[in-house]
Amino acid sequence: MSVAGRSPSHADLHSKVVGEAAQVMGLVDACCGLLLLPVPTPPLFTAALESVLLQLGLHSQELGLRLINTLLGNQPNLCSSFGRQGLQHRGES
């Protein structure tokens, strides 16, 4: 909670959510893999993925560069490697 017992602002909450999502190992790769699937996807689904990737890419330079490399490299094994690894929070084994 912020000063005087008030709840965090929308911007604070947004920042916290993006920060926690950025800690999930494999999330960027999973979202990129879904975005790069060679099948037609509904526009709303694509827009939501793009929004998530944009927010994660803007969160940190490391994530932004990894995102650019993944999308430009168009890694064909991205989806299969995601299936083997799954999503995991950093710090978990």
C-alpha positions as CSV (number, residue, x, y, z in Angstrom):
1,M,0.0,0.0,0.0
2,S,1.1,3.5,-0.6
3,V,1.3,6.5,1.8
4,A,-1.7,7.2,4.1
5,G,-3.2,3.7,3.5
6,R,-4.3,4.4,0.0
7,S,-4.2,1.6,-2.5
8,P,-1.6,1.7,-5.3
9,S,-2.4,3.7,-8.3
10,H,-3.2,2.1,-11.7
11,A,0.4,2.9,-12.9
12,D,1.9,1.3,-9.8
13,L,-0.2,-1.8,-10.2
14,H,0.7,-2.0,-13.9
15,S,4.4,-1.7,-13.1
16,K,4.2,-4.4,-10.5
17,V,2.3,-6.8,-12.8
18,V,4.7,-6.3,-15.7
19,G,7.6,-6.7,-13.3
20,E,6.3,-10.0,-12.0
21,A,5.5,-11.2,-15.5
22,A,9.0,-10.4,-16.6
23,Q,10.3,-12.8,-13.9
24,V,8.5,-15.7,-15.5
25,M,11.2,-17.6,-17.5
26,G,10.0,-18.6,-20.9
27,L,7.1,-16.2,-21.1
28,V,8.6,-14.0,-23.8
29,D,9.5,-17.1,-25.8
30,A,6.0,-18.6,-25.4
31,C,4.3,-15.4,-26.5
32,C,6.6,-15.0,-29.5
33,G,6.0,-18.7,-30.4
34,L,2.3,-18.1,-30.3
35,L,2.6,-15.0,-32.3
36,L,4.7,-16.7,-34.9
37,L,2.5,-19.8,-35.3
38,P,1.9,-20.4,-39.1
39,V,-1.9,-20.6,-38.6
40,P,-4.6,-17.9,-38.8
41,T,-5.3,-16.4,-35.4
42,P,-8.2,-14.0,-34.5
43,P,-7.2,-10.3,-34.6
44,L,-8.1,-9.9,-30.9
45,F,-5.7,-12.7,-29.9
46,T,-2.9,-11.3,-32.0
47,A,-3.4,-7.8,-30.6
48,A,-3.4,-9.1,-27.0
49,L,-0.1,-11.0,-27.7
50,E,1.5,-7.9,-29.3
51,S,0.4,-5.8,-26.3
52,V,1.9,-8.2,-23.8
53,L,5.1,-8.4,-25.7
54,L,5.3,-4.6,-26.0
55,Q,4.9,-4.1,-22.3
56,L,7.5,-6.8,-21.5
57,G,9.9,-5.4,-24.1
58,L,9.6,-1.9,-22.6
59,H,10.1,-3.2,-19.1
60,S,13.8,-4.0,-19.4
61,Q,16.5,-3.6,-22.0
62,E,17.4,-7.3,-21.6
63,L,13.8,-8.5,-22.4
64,G,13.4,-6.0,-25.2
65,L,16.6,-7.2,-26.9
66,R,15.7,-10.8,-26.4
67,L,12.2,-10.1,-27.9
68,I,13.7,-8.4,-30.9
69,N,16.2,-11.3,-31.5
70,T,13.4,-13.9,-31.1
71,L,11.0,-12.2,-33.5
72,L,13.6,-11.3,-36.1
73,G,15.3,-14.6,-35.9
74,N,11.9,-16.3,-36.2
75,Q,13.2,-19.4,-34.4
76,P,11.5,-22.4,-35.9
77,N,12.0,-24.6,-32.8
78,L,10.6,-22.0,-30.4
79,C,7.2,-23.8,-29.8
80,S,8.7,-27.2,-29.4
81,S,11.3,-26.0,-26.9
82,F,8.5,-24.2,-25.0
83,G,6.6,-27.4,-24.8
84,R,9.6,-29.2,-23.2
85,Q,10.4,-26.5,-20.7
86,G,7.1,-24.8,-19.8
87,L,6.9,-21.6,-17.9
88,Q,8.8,-21.2,-14.7
89,H,9.3,-18.3,-12.3
90,R,13.0,-17.2,-12.0
91,G,14.5,-18.7,-8.9
92,E,12.5,-21.9,-9.1
93,S,14.3,-25.1,-10.2
